[in-house]
Amino acid sequence: MKMIIMIVKDSDADTLTQSLTSAEYRVTRVASTGGFLRSGFVTLLLGVDDDRVDSAIELMRGNLKPSTGNEKRATLFVIPVERLEQG
């Protein structure tokens, strides 16, 4: 299992969240701010089985608005999960 952490602009978050949940990914959405002029960002957290990581990333890429110039639309981390507990 992997943890996907994706930091995106506010304007992309709704589309991404809806696309991921429609594809039966569980998404936790955390609002955050930072960067230049304290612009709005959202952090998406997904616990994903190893065999679905690539498809989740492709779905995310396909639902981001095109970037203009040097603007970064998202930052993505894929982290191995050693242990998962739900209670």
N, C-alpha and C positions, 0 to 999 in steps of 0.2 A: 504494500500500500504506500501511496505517496500523498503528501500534502502539497497542493498547488496554492500558492499565494500570488494574487494578481492585484496590482495597484493600478487603478484606471481613473480617468477623469470622470467627474460627475455625469457629464453628458453621454458617456458610453455605458454607464453602470446599469441602467434599466434594461437596455437591449440585451446586454450580456447576461444579466441575471435571468431574464425571461427565456432566453435561448438555452441556457444551461439547465434550468429547471424543466423545460419542455423535453429536453433530451435525458431526463431522469438523473441529473446530477444534483446532489444536495449542496446548497450554497449558503454560506454565512456571509452576510454583508455588513461591513463595519465602516461607518463614515469617518473620514479623517481630513485634516487640512495640512498644508505645508507647501514648501517650494516658493517660487516667485509670487509675490503679492498674495500669499496665503490662499491660493486658489483651491477649490474643492476637489477632493479626491475620495475614492471609495476603495477599500481593500476587500477583495473577495477571497474567501477561504473555502477550499474544496478538499475533502478527503476522497481520493480516487484510487480504485484498484489499478495495479500496475498495467494491465492490458488495456485500460481506458484512458491513460494519460495522454497519449498522442492525439486521440480523437477529441479530447477535451480542449487541448491546446489549439487544434485546428479550428474547432468551433469558436473559440475565443477570437482567434485571428480573423476569421470570416465575419465577425460581428463588430469589429472595431471600425470606426469611421476612418477614412484615409487621412494620413498625416499631411500637414502642409509644411514644406521647408524642413527645418531641423527639429520640428516639434516631435516629442516622444509621446505616444498615445498610451503606452502601458509598460509596466515592469512586472516580470513574471519570475517566480522562483518555484522550483520543484524540489521538495525535500523528502527524503526517505522517512517513513514512520516505523519506529521499532515496536511500538506498542499502542494499542487502541483499547480503550475501556469506555463503555457506555453504561450509564446507570439510571 
